[in-house]
Structure formats: structure tokens, C-alpha cells
């Protein structure tokens, strides 16, 4: 968790909420996350709440968290940083 300090661990899930100026900006971010998820074949749970996006990662077929979740979170943080 040291490499992703803005993320929270809740059981077998790591999650983070991002806030954007408006819905359109939030959806642009979601689309960039989706492209990265397809590239890496590791997909987050995505919740869109107008200008807020909450992402959660857990490796379901591994029965919990794996290195893939932390790698994906680092990639998402890079996307958010622009």
C-alpha cells in the first residue's frame, strides 16, 4: 500500500475515489481507465456518481488481492495525474 497511499484497503479490495470538475471529465477518465483495463486484461469495479468515480480492484479468480491489483492502481494513478 506504500506505493498507492491514496487507495484504501477494505478486506479483499483496494479502492479509491476520484473527483472531477464535471460529468464529462469523469467519463473521459473512465474511458482512459477502460482502455488500460483492456490492455492489461484486469478490470476494476467502476462506480460513476456524476463528477466522482470510485474504482475498486480485487482479483476474483485468485480469491482476493494480487500483485495485478496494485499494478493496476499505480497505472490508474498515472492516468489521473495526466
C-alpha positions as CSV (number, residue, x, y, z in Angstrom):
1,X,0.0,0.0,0.0
2,X,3.0,2.3,0.3
3,X,3.2,2.7,-3.5
4,X,-0.5,3.7,-3.6
5,X,-1.1,5.9,-0.5
6,X,-4.4,7.4,-1.8
7,X,-6.0,4.0,-2.0
8,X,-7.8,2.2,0.8
9,X,-7.9,-1.5,1.5
10,X,-11.2,-2.9,2.6
11,X,-10.9,-6.7,3.0
12,X,-10.0,-8.2,-0.4
13,X,-10.5,-4.9,-2.2
14,X,-8.5,-1.8,-2.8
15,X,-10.4,1.3,-3.7
16,X,-10.1,5.0,-4.4
17,X,-12.5,7.8,-5.3
18,X,-11.6,10.5,-7.8
19,X,-13.3,13.8,-8.2
20,X,-13.6,15.8,-11.5
21,X,-15.0,19.2,-12.4
22,X,-18.0,17.7,-14.2
23,X,-19.6,14.5,-15.6
24,X,-17.8,14.8,-18.9
25,X,-14.4,14.9,-17.3
26,X,-15.3,12.0,-15.1
27,X,-16.3,9.9,-18.2
28,X,-13.1,10.8,-20.0
29,X,-11.2,9.4,-17.1
30,X,-13.4,6.3,-17.0
31,X,-12.7,5.7,-20.7
32,X,-9.0,6.0,-20.2
33,X,-9.2,3.5,-17.3
34,X,-11.2,1.2,-19.5
35,X,-8.5,1.3,-22.2
36,X,-5.8,0.5,-19.7
37,X,-8.0,-2.3,-18.2
38,X,-8.4,-3.9,-21.7
39,X,-4.7,-3.6,-22.4
40,X,-3.8,-5.3,-19.1
41,X,-6.8,-7.6,-19.1
42,X,-7.5,-6.6,-15.5
43,X,-10.8,-4.8,-14.9
44,X,-11.9,-2.7,-12.0
45,X,-15.3,-2.2,-10.5
46,X,-16.4,1.3,-11.6
47,X,-19.0,3.5,-9.9
48,X,-19.8,6.8,-11.5
49,X,-21.5,9.4,-9.3
50,X,-21.9,12.4,-11.6
51,X,-18.4,14.0,-11.2
52,X,-17.0,11.3,-8.9
53,X,-15.6,8.0,-9.9
54,X,-14.9,5.2,-7.4
55,X,-12.7,2.3,-8.6
56,X,-12.2,-1.0,-6.8
57,X,-9.7,-3.8,-7.6
58,X,-9.7,-7.4,-6.5
59,X,-8.5,-10.5,-8.3
60,X,-11.7,-12.5,-8.0
61,X,-10.2,-15.7,-9.6
62,X,-7.3,-15.5,-7.1
63,X,-9.7,-15.2,-4.2
64,X,-8.6,-11.7,-3.2
65,X,-5.8,-9.2,-3.8
66,X,-2.9,-10.0,-6.0
67,X,0.0,-8.0,-7.5
68,X,-2.2,-7.3,-10.5
69,X,-4.4,-5.1,-8.4
70,X,-1.6,-3.0,-7.1
71,X,-0.1,-2.7,-10.6
72,X,-3.4,-1.6,-11.9
73,X,-3.8,1.0,-9.2
74,X,-0.4,2.5,-10.0
75,X,-1.4,2.7,-13.7
76,X,-4.7,4.5,-12.7
77,X,-2.9,6.9,-10.5
78,X,-0.7,7.8,-13.6
79,X,-3.8,8.3,-15.7
80,X,-5.3,10.6,-13.0
81,X,-2.1,12.6,-12.8
82,X,-2.4,13.3,-16.6
